[in-house]
């Protein structure tokens, strides 16, 4: 998704987004597995991976403090450009609504 976004490849981005939504639906049904695995992605070098994992944690209401920190760090890092803006908007919606919907 990172590369597809930067290259403007919306077809690949949409395809990957569908796969990630399927994974989220699985995690929703297997919350213990989600609780154990999603935090492992918080240190991934790919900003999209980190922020998607953090957003999914917020949507599932698990690891909230750490997920917020991951998103804040991404939002405040100038090298993340559009991905930092996405993290900022995710946090904004989370704070305003008190929940996130993935699909």
Secondary structure by P-SEA (a helix, b strand, c coil): caaaaaacaaaaaaaaaaaaaaaaaaaaacaaaaaaccccccccccaaaaaaaaaaaaaaccaaaaaaaaaaaaaaccccaaaaaaaaaaaaaaaaccccccc
